[in-house]
Amino acid sequence: MLTVETAAARLLALGLLTPEDLLTGDVEITTINRRNRNLRITRRTGANYLVKQAAVPTGEAARTLLTEARLYAYCFQPARARQFAAFMPEVVRAAPDENMLVIRLFEDAVPLWKYHQQRGIAHFPLATAAEVGRLLRRFHELGRAEASRADPALDFLRTERPFVFDLPEPAVKMMSYLTPGAYHVMQEVQGNPALVAALRQLKSEWQLNSLIHGDIKMDNFLVLDPEAAHEEGSTQVRLIDWEMAQLGDVAWDVAGLFQDFIFWWVASMPLDDEAIANPAARAAFPLAAMQAGVRACWHGYCQHDPATEALLPKIINYAACRLLQSAYELSCRYNYIPRPAKFLLWIVGNLLREPTRGARELLGLTLPPERHPAARPAPVPAEAALA
């Protein structure tokens, strides 16, 4: 595995750095440890790179890194490279056998969440939100076409449903690495029969209708010209981190957009101060702004297409599942369910029980009446959720 000390020599051997870069001290190599052991290589002149490496070369992270590398290899074949280049970063070297994927960094790009933070609530970038929706729709249009071709070259992609649908009846493997906080979330789910029934129903509605990103969130969108003076926000956006790509349901990707706005709202609340009685009213990014962002994303994605509009009820339900997944993942870091996760669980329960009202009051969207409403978990007040 490359380190800060050994990366320069390897990149020099690959021709990605020059002797002059090293002699002049033009190269800076820093570590970015998240899911993977990544290295960021920057220099004053010439291309900059991100070197992605799995923390455990034989573990799950290595498998997802291989998925990303193989997906890039597929999408950048001459027959389709021009279409997919609008969504993905440029791959410089894909060597999964070496536990290494080298990607060219976009110059001066910032993650979408940071872009929101920099502009603040007074200049919330609605044009950027709409472009994110349009970008995802264009990708899904390509993804549906690729899935319909049933190309054997895509057999490396996963097809299973997200793990959140299995919380009522987890596999033994999942139980083997539960943290105490995650275990408590699982108990909350399993102790609510209506929530269990809703998850089972939504799991049965999962379809393999497209190539999907699988991990849509603000952190995986880059804004390419954040310093430009756009009144409504930049419209230069790219989608990165394709490790969780699979054949799956487009509704799951769109649900990721919706849930991240709600997660951003919750994360901006002063939930660390238990003395505050109504933390939602003190959110740094108020719900009204998040609703405007959701609407902009949805209108950008939907584009007044009746077939797409018909997906909205399913997307709302899947957004609740994404919020449940976020509550689970957040709780994995603790020995208990932290207050932000408790608030997310409260939202999940009420959104699944009353999706029409939840869509209107939480997301600022309008749903048609349910023709066959399923059993839903009973609503609880926010005060009880945070007790």
N, C-alpha and C positions, 0 to 999 in steps of 0.2 A: 504494500500500500504506500502510495506517495505521501510524503510529509512536506512541511514547509522547507525543510532542509534538503530533501532529495528531488523535489519536483522540477527545479530548474534544469538539472542535468538531463532528466527524462524528456522534458519538453524541447530541450536543445537537440537531443538525438532525434526527435520526431520532426524537427524543422519548424516547430511552432515558436521558438525563440531563436535569436541569433547571438553569436558571440559578442557582438557589439552591445546588445541589450544588457548582457551580464557585465561587460567591462565598464560600461558607463553607469551602472547601477540604476538602470531605467526600469527595472522590474520590481514589483512589490507582490509578494505572495502571502495571503492571509487565509486563516482557517475559518470555515463556516460549518459548524457542526450542528446539524439538525437531525433529520431522519438518517442522513448519510454523513460521511466524513468528506466534506467538500472543500476544495481549495479555489480561491479567487485569485486570478493572475491578472494584474493590471500594469500598464506601462504608459508613459506619456505619449509615445508614438507607436502606431501599429495596433493590431487587434488585441482585445482583452478576452480572457477565457474563464470559464467555470469548469473545473474538473470534478465530476461526481464520482464518488466511490462508496460502495456499501460498507457499513461499519463492520459487518461480519460477512466475509466473502462467500460463505456457504449458507447464509440465512435468508429470511424472507426479503430483506432489503436488497439482497443480490438478485433475487428473482424479479422484483419489480424494476430494478435497474436494467436487467436484461430485457424486460418487456418494453421499457422506454427505448432502448437501443434498437430493438427489432422493429418497433413501430416507426421510428425515424427512417430506418432502412427501407421499410415498405412505402412510406409516404413520399420519400424523396427519390423514388425511382423515376426515370424520365417521363413516364406516361402520366404521372400525377403530381410531380414536384411543384409545378407552377401553381396548382390549386392550393396545395397544403402549405406552401411557403408563407401565405398570408396569415397563418395561425401559429406557426411553430418557430422556435429558434433554429439557427443554423448549426448543424452538427459538423464539428471539425474532425473528430475521430471517435468512432464507436468500437471499443475493444472490451466487450464484456468478459472475455476469457482472461483479460488482465484486470478485471474489476475496475474498469475506467471508461468514462464517457466524457468527452471534451466538447463543450458547447461554446460557441462564440457569444460573448455578452453583448446585449444591446447597450449602446452608449447612452449614458445619462438617464436610463430608465429607472422608475421607482415602482414598487408594488402599489396596487390600487388602494389598499388600506392606508398606506403612507400618504398617497396623493390626497385622499379624503382628509386626512389629519392635517396636512400642510395647508389646504385651502380653507378648512374650517367650515363651520355651519353657515357662515354668512355667504360663502361662495361654493356651496355644495355642487359638485360637477354633474349635473343632470345629463348633459350631452355625452359625457363619458359613460354614464350608466346605460344610456340608450345604445351607445356603440358596443358596449359589452354584450347586450342582448342581441344586437345584429350579428356580431362576430360569432356568438354561440349558435345562432340559427344557421348561418352560412356553413359552419362546421358540421352541424347535424345534417344539413342537406347533402353534403358530401358523405358523411358517415352512414346515412341511410342507403345511399347508392352502393357504398362499399360492402355493407352488410348484406344487401340483397343479392350481390354477386356470389356470395358464399365462396370466396376465394380461399383455397386451402392454405395460401400463404399467410392467412390471418388466424390459423389454428392455434397459434401461440397465445392468443388473447383469452383471458378468463371470461366465463359466462355466468358465474355464480352471483347470487344476490348479495347486497351489502350485509355485513354482519349484524347490523342493528335489528334486522328482521328475525334474527335467531335468539335475541335476548330472552324471550319466553322459554325457549328450549335450547340452551346453548350446547354446543358440541363439547366433548371431553377435552379436546385440545384448547378450546377457549377458556374453559374453567382452570386449566393448568397454569395460566399466567395472569389470573385476575388479581388486581390490587384491591386493598380494602375498600377504597372509594368506589371503584367500578363494581365491586360486589354489592355495595349498598344500593347503587342505581339499579342493578339487576333485580334486587329484592323489591324495590319500588315497582318495577315493571311487573314482576311475577305476582305481586300482591294485589294487582288491579285487574280483575278478570275482563273488564270491558276493554282495557288497553291491550291486553293479550289478544283478545278477539279482533281488535282493529288491526294490530300488527300482522296477525295471520291472514286477514282478508287482503291487506295491502301487499303482502308477500305474494299472494296468489295472483295479483294483478300485474306483476312484473313481466315485462315483455323484452325479448331480444329483437329490437327494431332498428338498432343503429350502432355504429362505433361511437362510444361516448368517452369523455375525458375521465369521469369517475371521481374526481376530487375537486369540483368547482368551488372556489372560494376566492376572496379578494386577494389573498396572498399569492395566488397563482395567475393573476392578471398583472401585466406590466404596462404602465403608461410611458410611452416613448418620448414625448416632448413635454415633460411636466413644467418646464420654465416658460413655455410659450404663453402669451397673454390671451387665453381663451375665456370669454365671459362665462360660458356654460360648461367649460371643461374641455380637455383634449379629446380628440377622436382617433388618436393613434394608439392602438391597444394590441397586445399580443398575449397569447395563452401559453404558459410554461408548465413544467413538471408533469409529464405524461406517464409517470410510473404506474398510476392506477387505471390507465386506459383499459377498456374491455369492450366486449359486445354486451350491450345492455339497453336500458330504457332511457330515452331522451328526457322523460319527465324527471329523472333523478338529477341530471345535470342542471336543469332549470330550477329545480327545488333547491339546489345548492346556492344559486343566486339569491333566492328569496330568503333562505335561512341565514345567510351571512349578513344581510342587512339587519335582521332581528338580533343576531348575535352581536353585531357592532353596537346596536342600541343598548343591549343588556350590559355589554362590556364597558360602556361609557357611564354606567350608573355607579354611584358611590356605595356599592354593596359591601365594602369592607367596613363601613361604619354602621353598626347595628342600631345606633341611636336614631338614625334617620328613618322616620315612619313611612315616607313615600319616596323611595329611591328613584322610581320611574320618572317622577316629576323633576328630578335633579340630574337627569342624564345629560351629559355634555353634547351628545348628538340626539336630539329629541325624536320621538316616534314620528312626528309629522314629516320630518326631513327624510327619515328612513322610508316612509310610505311613498314619498315622491320619488325616491330612488328605485323602489320596487316597481312602481308604475312605469317609470322610464325604461327600466330593463325589460319589463313585460311587453310594452308597446314596441320596443326595438326588436324583441324576439318574435312576437306574434304577427306583426305587420298586417293586421286585420284579416288574417287567413282563418276562415271558419273551422277548418280541421284542427288548426293549432289552438284556437280559442276553446275548442271542446276538451282539450287536455287540461284546462285550468283546474277543475276539481281534483284530478289526480295529482297534479303538481302541488296543490295546497296540502294534500294529505302527505305527500312525500316530503314536503318542507318540514312538516311536523316530525317525520322520521329523522330527517337530517338534524333537526334541533335536538332530538333525543340522542342521536349519535354524538353530537357536540357535548351534551351534558355528560355522557359516558366518558368521552375522551378527556374532558376537563377533570372529571373526578378521579381518573386514573392516577393523577399526580398526588392524591391526598389519601388519608386514612378515613375520610368521611366525605359527604357530599357538600362541597363548598356552596356558599350562598348564590353565586351566579348560576351554578348548575341547578340549584333548587328552583330558581326563577325560571330557567329554561324548561324544567320538568312541569312546572305549573302551566306554562304556555302550551307545551305539548298536549297535556291533558285536555285543556279547554279548546284548543284548535281542532283536535280530533273529534271531540264531542260535538262542537258546533262550528263546522268548517265554513258555513256561509257567513255567520256572524264574525268568526275569526278572520276570514278573508277581508271583510269590510273594516272591522275595527282595528285589526292588527296590521294588515298589509295594505289597506287602502284600495282593495280590489273588490269587484262584484262577482259573485258566483250565482249561477242559476240554482233554483231550489233542488234539493236532493230528491230523486224519484224513489230510491230505495235506501233510506238511511240505515246504516249498520249500527249495531250496539256500540255505544261510545262511552268512554270513561266519564264519570261525573265531574262537573266543574268544581274547583275550589277557589276561594279568594286568595289574592296574592299574599295577604298577611299570613295566612296559614302556610303557604308555600315557603315563606322565609322564616317561619318560626324555628 
